[in-house]
Amino acid sequence: MELSAIFGWTATVLFSICYIPQMIKTHQTKTVEGLSFLLLFISLIANIVALIYALLIHQNPLQIKYGLALIFLTATMVVYVKIWRTESKTKEVIPLNNE
């Protein structure tokens, strides 16, 4: 295997799994505080565009990387929305004037 292929596949694996720790942390802590939904959304759009590019240039490592990134980003966003909804429902409304 050529050195360029080794670097390509190594990057593919690393980029593919980079969202997993955040997904696990968000699920374990049950909070989305400090995690930007906009970051996840922009990453999702960027990965869709990049996947289309990878398909057009027939680059298998990139296709796998962007495909897996879409799966993990989507899963992270689902966990985010689920926890955000739970947090929104459980927030206590603080009355004004100590009522």
N, C-alpha and C positions, 0 to 999 in steps of 0.2 A: 504494500500500500504506500502510495506517495505521501510525502510530508504534508502537502496541501490538503489531501484527503483526510489525514489524521486530524489536522487542525479544524477542518470543516465539520467532521463528525463529532469532535470534542465540543466545539461551539454549539452544535445542534443539541447535544445532550444537555449541556449546561443551560442554554437558553430555554430549553423545553421544560426543565424542572425548576426554574428560578421562581415561579409563582407559588409553588407548593408550600414553602415555609410560611408565606403570608396567609395562605388559605388555612393552614393548620392553626396558626396563631389566632386568626380571627374566629375560627370555630371554637377553639379552646377557651379563649377569653370572653367570648360572647359579646364583644364590643367592636365597633368599627371606628372608634375614636382614633384619630390620627391617620386613618386610611382614606385617601381621596378617591371618591367614586369617579371623578373626572379623569384622574390618572388611569384608572382601569378602563374607562370608556375610550379614551384616546388611544391607549395601547391596543384595545380590541380593534378599532378602526384601522390603525397602522398595520396590525398583523393581517387583517383581511386584504388590504392593498398589497402588502408584501407577499402574501400567499398567491395572489393573482400574478404578480411579477414572477415569482418562482415557478409557477406553472407555465407561464409563457416562455421562460428561458430553459425549461426542462432541467431544473436543479433539484435532484432528489433530497439532499440534506436540508436544503432550505424549505422544501415542501413539507417535509416531516416536522421541522422546527416550527414553522408558522402554523401548521395544522394542530400540533400538540399545544402550542401557545394559545390558540383559540379555544381549545377544550379547557385548559386550565384557567384561562381568563374568564371564560363563561362560568365555570364552576365557582370561581372566586366571587364573581359578581352576583351569582345566585345566593351564595352564603352571605355576602354583604347586604343585599336587599332583605333577606330573611331576618338577619340580626337587626338591621336598621328599623324594620317594621316593629319588631319586638321592643326595641329601645324606645321608639316613638310612643307605643301604647303604654309603656310602664313609667314614662316620665311623669312625675308628680307635678300637678299644676299648683304653683305657689300663689295663694291669694294676695291681692294688694291690701294694704292697710291692716295687716294681721287679722283678717276676718276669719 
